[in-house]
Amino acid sequence: MAKTAGKIIALVVVLLLLVGAGFGYYKFLWVFSDGTKTGELNSLTYTGYIWKTYEGEMILSGYGSKGSAGGSVQSKIFKFSVDDDAVAQELQQLTGQRVTVHFKEYKGA
């Protein structure tokens, strides 16, 4: 009886570890979206308390159809992070200009 209970406990622990590993992969490593966006680079800052990263904002402009006028110009802010120092330095030189960035979006931070 003690051997059977030990095997069941070991099986439950292994299953919980597998579920946790699967959830961690889905949340932090699985690419949810991959693409490009074009807009005016508004800012790029080096920020963070412990783990510093480059955080950028782009203003994406486009046409919308809200209201009775039919078409109106709308803008949206796209926030992104850069983990390569060379790319961040290049982007800092382009602040205020129209740029296209390639991005990968993940579900978790």
Protein Blocks (a to p, Z undefined) as FASTA:
>chain_A
ZZmmmmmmmmmmmmmmmmmmmmmmmmmmmcfbgcddddddfbdcdedjklgcdddddddd
dddfedjkopacdddddddddfbfklmmmmmmmgoiacdddddddfbZZ
